[in-house]
Structure formats: structure tokens, C-alpha cells
Amino acid sequence: SVLALNLSTRTITRILGGHPRAYVIPIAEKILDAAEFSGSLYVLTETTILKISDLDTEKPVTKRWLQTDDQLAPGAQRLWVDGSVYALSGDGSLATYYKGKRAATVQIPISPSGTWRLLPGSDGLLAIAVGDARRIYLIDPTTGDLIRTLKVDSQIPFTHVAPGSDGSVLLLTSEGKLWQVSGGASR
């Protein structure tokens, strides 16, 4: 199935069997980010993390995933899920959650701004792709340590960042050029 999320209207559009189906997430708060994992969509709002399951059915189910909303890291802006749920704040605070509870919080040496995404890296690392800086930072989510910085050899900032296959990162420039970055080389 294909899945698209409109953050401003809070609408998920799914294509199931060739037919588009829309589902409006029943919340009032602003959606900041979302990540799909194991058939469910995890949604970061200004106040909590939601889990939307049964996406391949006629009636998806939306539930609060955090056991209590006060566990959400202050200023959380981006989300990634790989079995654990990670929320990164603009000040560099990285919170790790498991089964609806905050398990750990570490401080990373980066304060991302502008166009940026939290993505999977290789070997259990998290990648923070910062479009304006044209860099991808590989972070150890257990310690917060910066493991490696990849600089993309482009003079044009990136307007969109998405995970690619095999741990690579896809970067789209304002001129419509697509870059794929993996390991230490860009293509």
C-alpha cells in the first residue's frame, strides 16, 4: 500500500488495492512529524505521540501511544521508529521510548534547524539530515555521541529529506535534483 500524510489537514491517504482511502486523524493539536513502522503510523504532536494501527483496513484506529503525555520530551520536533521510538528536539535532546514510556534521554552535539529529518542510519545509528547545512550527522542513540558527519557536495540546500534503501538518505534540492547518500559517498 501507499501512504501519504497531509500535516495541515491531518489526513492520511492510503491506496489499498488501487483505490485511495482517506482517514482524518481525530485530533485538534498540530502534527509535527510521523513515521511508519510495522504496519502502524506513529504521529508526533505538540503534546504526545499517537499510534495509528489497522492502516490497511476500512477503519484505522488512533490511540495515544505514550502512557502519559508528560513523558514527551520538551520541544520534540522529529520522530523515528525502529522498534524503539525516538523523538529529537531542536536543542539536541534525544529521547528514546519503549512500550509507551521514556526509557532514556541523551544530549547530542547538534541543534538542527531549517529543513531536517531524523532517519535510520546503518549499524543501529540514527541519521540527522540537515538540508540547509548539506550534512548528515550519524549519532549513537544510546550515548548521543556524534559518530560521523557526511558532507554532501552540493551548493544548493536541500528542501526535502527521506530515508532511502539500505540505510541511504535521499535528498531533494530546490532545483529538483535528487541525491542519494550512503556510507561516505554521495551519488
C-alpha positions as CSV (number, residue, x, y, z in Angstrom):
1,S,0.0,0.0,0.0
2,V,1.0,3.6,-0.5
3,L,0.6,6.1,2.4
4,A,0.7,9.9,2.4
5,L,0.1,12.3,5.3
6,N,-1.1,15.8,5.0
7,L,0.1,17.5,8.2
8,S,-2.1,20.6,7.8
9,T,-5.4,18.7,7.3
10,R,-4.4,15.8,9.5
11,T,-5.4,13.4,6.7
12,I,-3.9,10.1,5.8
13,T,-4.4,8.9,2.2
14,R,-3.9,5.3,1.6
15,I,-4.0,3.4,-1.6
16,L,-5.4,-0.1,-1.0
17,G,-5.9,-2.4,-3.9
18,G,-5.7,0.5,-6.4
19,H,-8.3,2.6,-4.5
20,P,-7.5,5.7,-2.5
21,R,-8.9,5.9,1.0
22,A,-8.7,8.9,3.3
23,Y,-8.7,8.9,7.1
24,V,-8.8,12.1,9.1
25,I,-6.8,11.7,12.4
26,P,-9.3,12.7,15.1
27,I,-7.1,15.2,17.0
28,A,-7.0,19.0,17.3
29,E,-3.3,19.5,18.0
30,K,-0.7,20.2,15.4
31,I,1.1,17.3,13.8
32,L,4.9,17.8,13.8
33,D,6.2,14.5,12.3
34,A,5.3,10.9,11.6
35,A,7.0,7.6,10.9
36,E,5.7,4.3,9.7
37,F,6.8,1.1,11.4
38,S,5.4,-2.5,11.2
39,G,2.1,-1.5,9.6
40,S,1.4,1.3,12.0
41,L,1.9,5.1,11.8
42,Y,3.4,6.9,14.8
43,V,2.5,10.5,14.9
44,L,4.3,13.2,16.9
45,T,2.1,16.1,18.0
46,E,2.9,19.1,20.2
47,T,1.7,17.2,23.2
48,T,2.0,13.4,22.7
49,I,2.9,10.5,20.4
50,L,0.0,8.7,18.8
51,K,-0.1,5.3,17.2
52,I,-2.5,4.6,14.2
53,S,-3.0,0.9,13.6
54,D,-5.0,-1.1,11.1
55,L,-4.0,1.2,8.3
56,D,-4.8,-1.5,5.7
57,T,-8.4,-1.7,6.8
58,E,-11.5,0.5,6.3
59,K,-11.3,1.7,9.9
60,P,-7.8,2.7,11.2
61,V,-7.6,3.0,15.0
62,T,-5.9,6.1,16.6
63,K,-4.7,5.8,20.2
64,R,-2.3,7.7,22.4
65,W,0.9,5.7,22.4
66,L,2.6,7.5,25.4
67,Q,1.3,6.2,28.7
68,T,1.3,9.8,30.0
69,D,1.7,12.9,27.9
70,D,4.2,14.5,30.4
71,Q,6.8,11.9,29.2
72,L,7.1,13.7,25.8
73,A,10.4,15.4,25.6
74,P,10.1,19.2,25.7
75,G,10.3,20.8,22.3
76,A,10.2,17.4,20.4
77,Q,10.2,18.1,16.7
78,R,11.1,14.9,14.8
79,L,10.3,11.2,15.3
80,W,11.7,7.9,14.1
81,V,10.6,4.4,14.9
82,D,12.6,1.1,14.6
83,G,11.0,-0.9,17.5
84,S,12.0,1.9,19.9
85,V,10.6,5.4,19.3
86,Y,13.0,8.3,19.1
87,A,12.0,12.0,19.5
88,L,14.5,14.7,18.8
89,S,14.2,18.3,20.0
90,G,15.7,21.3,18.3
91,D,18.0,21.8,21.2
92,G,19.6,18.4,20.7
93,S,17.8,16.4,23.3
94,L,17.1,12.9,22.0
95,A,14.5,10.9,23.9
96,T,14.2,7.1,23.5
97,Y,10.8,5.5,24.3
98,Y,9.8,1.8,24.6
99,K,6.3,0.5,25.1
100,G,4.9,3.9,25.7
101,K,7.4,5.0,28.3
102,R,10.5,7.2,28.1
103,A,13.5,4.8,28.5
104,A,16.4,7.3,28.1
105,T,17.3,10.8,27.2
106,V,20.7,11.9,25.9
107,Q,22.1,15.2,24.6
108,I,23.6,15.2,21.1
109,P,26.2,17.8,20.0
110,I,23.9,19.1,17.2
111,S,21.0,21.6,17.3
112,P,19.3,21.0,14.0
113,S,17.3,23.8,12.3
114,G,15.8,24.6,9.0
115,T,14.9,21.6,6.8
116,W,15.9,18.5,8.7
117,R,14.8,14.9,9.4
118,L,15.6,12.1,11.8
119,L,16.2,8.9,9.8
120,P,17.7,5.5,10.2
121,G,21.4,5.1,9.9
122,S,23.4,1.9,9.4
123,D,24.5,-0.3,12.2
124,G,21.9,0.9,14.8
125,L,22.8,4.6,14.4
126,L,20.4,7.4,13.8
127,A,21.0,9.9,10.9
128,I,20.1,13.6,11.2
129,A,19.9,15.0,7.7
130,V,20.1,18.9,7.7
131,G,19.2,20.3,4.4
132,D,20.5,23.9,4.9
133,A,23.8,22.6,6.1
134,R,24.0,19.9,3.4
135,R,25.2,17.5,6.0
136,I,24.1,14.2,7.5
137,Y,25.2,13.5,11.1
138,L,25.3,9.9,12.3
139,I,24.5,9.6,16.0
140,D,24.7,6.8,18.5
141,P,21.2,6.9,20.1
142,T,22.4,5.2,23.3
143,T,25.2,7.7,24.1
144,G,24.3,10.8,22.0
145,D,27.8,10.7,20.5
146,L,28.5,12.0,17.0
147,I,30.0,9.1,15.1
148,R,30.4,10.6,11.7
149,T,29.5,13.7,9.6
150,L,28.8,13.3,5.9
151,K,29.0,16.4,3.8
152,V,27.1,16.4,0.5
153,D,29.0,18.1,-2.3
154,S,26.2,20.4,-3.5
155,Q,26.0,24.2,-3.4
156,I,22.2,24.1,-3.3
157,P,20.4,23.5,0.1
158,F,18.0,20.5,0.3
159,T,14.3,21.1,0.5
160,H,13.2,17.5,1.3
161,V,14.9,14.6,3.1
162,A,13.7,11.0,3.2
163,P,15.1,7.6,4.0
164,G,16.3,5.5,1.1
165,S,17.0,1.9,0.7
166,D,19.8,0.1,2.6
167,G,20.4,2.9,5.1
168,S,20.9,5.6,2.4
169,V,19.4,9.0,2.6
170,L,17.5,10.7,-0.3
171,L,17.9,14.5,-0.6
172,L,15.9,16.7,-3.0
173,T,17.2,20.2,-3.9
174,S,15.1,23.2,-4.7
175,E,16.2,22.7,-8.4
176,G,14.6,19.2,-8.4
177,K,17.9,17.3,-8.3
178,L,17.8,14.1,-6.3
179,W,20.9,13.0,-4.3
180,Q,21.3,9.6,-2.7
181,V,23.9,9.5,0.1
182,S,25.1,6.2,1.6
183,G,28.2,5.5,3.7
184,G,30.7,8.2,3.0
185,A,29.9,8.9,-0.7
186,S,27.2,10.8,-2.5
187,R,25.9,9.9,-6.0
